[in-house]
Amino acid sequence: MHDVLIIGAGPAGLSAARWCDELGLDTLVLEQNDGVGGQLLSVHNPIDNYLGVHAVNGRELLDRFIEQTKDCDFDLWTNVEIESVDLKARRVVLRSGEEIQSIAIIIATGLRRRKLGIPGEDEFGGRGMIESSADRQAFSGKDVCVIGGGDAAAENALLLAEGCPTVTLVHRGKKLRARREFTEQLHTNHCITVFPESVVRRIIGNEQVEAVEIERGGAIKPFQMAVQGVIVRIGFEPNTESFRDQIDLDERGYVRVDARQETTVTNVFAVGDVASPLAPTISSAVGAGATAAKVIASRLSR
């Protein structure tokens, strides 16, 4: 029996674990990946808005988090596969058959990138599907397609254009949702073409990505465009499948919490991006982790 079980080891989960240690709570952190960090590992641009810290990318900031928590007294299990979760009983069963019980649970499962769900998207993983702009050197000299209309799509298009002869940005809306600082650069970059009111219907190829099929608004039929790389940036969705029908979620699947970060199940809390549809930031994640830990500690000390 642990005082606290934290599911997820991104910034929110690590912050909660750090505070649980300071408050003297027996804590176990479960992480499905082989290391900690969550979405920080996908941040390749400088981080200037985390107060008091400047980091060249998410990896550097994560290293600082790890340095601050390395001497903390909490258990961290990585590469963990969860079979089932019973939130009311505050019990987790692992794929290995091991059962874990706790007085409180903190859900810090974060987000994952939303997929298009079109033919070719999964089939060409590692064979032309670009996971991150950090991979752009491998696509230097190749024509690529970026799908999405927000900041992430615009920023990736600009980064890829540094080495790609043509970058085609395809998005559903009439106007891009990205910030002006990005859109102004897009429209003045001769390597980038923007297709508004358009959707990619399938990704085509043999051994590697060779083309995308695009349907443009007002066009009679879709057309194919030759590309050797595709990157999808259409937003995120919360990792809450294991908790459906157990706690209250909003229409997009984010966990609803109160000012204490508590869910609709007593002593079950949610922190970070999984419970923050309006402000999914590192700062809010770290603060939410601290809040949940302090609330739990105050209850257990009564």
Rosetta blueprint (number, residue, H / E / L):
1 M L
2 H E
3 D E
4 V E
5 L E
6 I E
7 I E
8 G L
9 A L
10 G L
11 P H
12 A H
13 G H
14 L H
15 S H
16 A H
17 A H
18 R H
19 W H
20 C H
21 D H
22 E H
23 L L
24 G L
25 L L
26 D L
27 T E
28 L E
29 V E
30 L E
31 E L
32 Q L
33 N L
34 D L
35 G L
36 V L
37 G L
38 G H
39 Q H
40 L H
41 L H
42 S H
43 V L
44 H L
45 N L
46 P L
47 I E
48 D L
49 N L
50 Y L
51 L L
52 G L
53 V L
54 H L
55 A E
56 V L
57 N L
58 G H
59 R H
60 E H
61 L H
62 L H
63 D H
64 R H
65 F H
66 I H
67 E H
68 Q H
69 T H
70 K L
71 D L
72 C L
73 D L
74 F L
75 D E
76 L E
77 W E
78 T L
79 N L
80 V L
81 E L
82 I E
83 E E
84 S E
85 V E
86 D E
87 L L
88 K L
89 A L
90 R L
91 R E
92 V E
93 V E
94 L E
95 R L
96 S L
97 G L
98 E L
99 E E
100 I E
101 Q E
102 S E
103 I E
104 A E
105 I E
106 I E
107 I E
108 A L
109 T L
110 G L
111 L E
112 R E
113 R E
114 R L
115 K L
116 L L
117 G L
118 I L
119 P L
120 G L
121 E L
122 D L
123 E L
124 F L
125 G E
126 G L
127 R L
128 G L
129 M E
130 I L
131 E L
132 S L
133 S H
134 A H
135 D H
136 R H
137 Q H
138 A H
139 F H
140 S L
141 G L
142 K L
143 D L
144 V E
145 C E
146 V E
147 I E
148 G L
149 G L
150 G L
151 D H
152 A H
153 A H
154 A H
155 E H
156 N H
157 A H
158 L H
159 L H
160 L H
161 A L
162 E L
163 G L
164 C L
165 P L
166 T L
167 V E
168 T E
169 L E
170 V E
171 H L
172 R L
173 G L
174 K L
175 K L
176 L L
177 R L
178 A L
179 R L
180 R H
181 E H
182 F H
183 T H
184 E H
185 Q H
186 L H
187 H H
188 T H
189 N L
190 H L
191 C L
192 I E
193 T E
194 V E
195 F E
196 P L
197 E L
198 S E
199 V E
200 V E
201 R E
202 R E
203 I E
204 I E
205 G E
206 N L
207 E L
208 Q L
209 V E
210 E E
211 A E
212 V E
213 E E
214 I E
215 E E
216 R E
217 G L
218 G L
219 A L
220 I L
221 K L
222 P L
223 F E
224 Q E
225 M E
226 A E
227 V L
228 Q L
229 G E
230 V E
231 I E
232 V E
233 R L
234 I L
235 G L
236 F E
237 E E
238 P E
239 N L
240 T L
241 E H
242 S H
243 F H
244 R L
245 D L
246 Q L
247 I L
248 D L
249 L E
250 D L
251 E L
252 R L
253 G L
254 Y L
255 V E
256 R L
257 V L
258 D L
259 A L
260 R L
261 Q L
262 E E
263 T L
264 T L
265 V L
266 T L
267 N L
268 V E
269 F E
270 A E
271 V L
272 G H
273 D H
274 V H
275 A H
276 S L
277 P L
278 L L
279 A L
280 P L
281 T L
282 I H
283 S H
284 S H
285 A H
286 V H
287 G H
288 A H
289 G H
290 A H
291 T H
292 A H
293 A H
294 K H
295 V H
296 I H
297 A H
298 S H
299 R H
300 L H
301 S L
302 R L
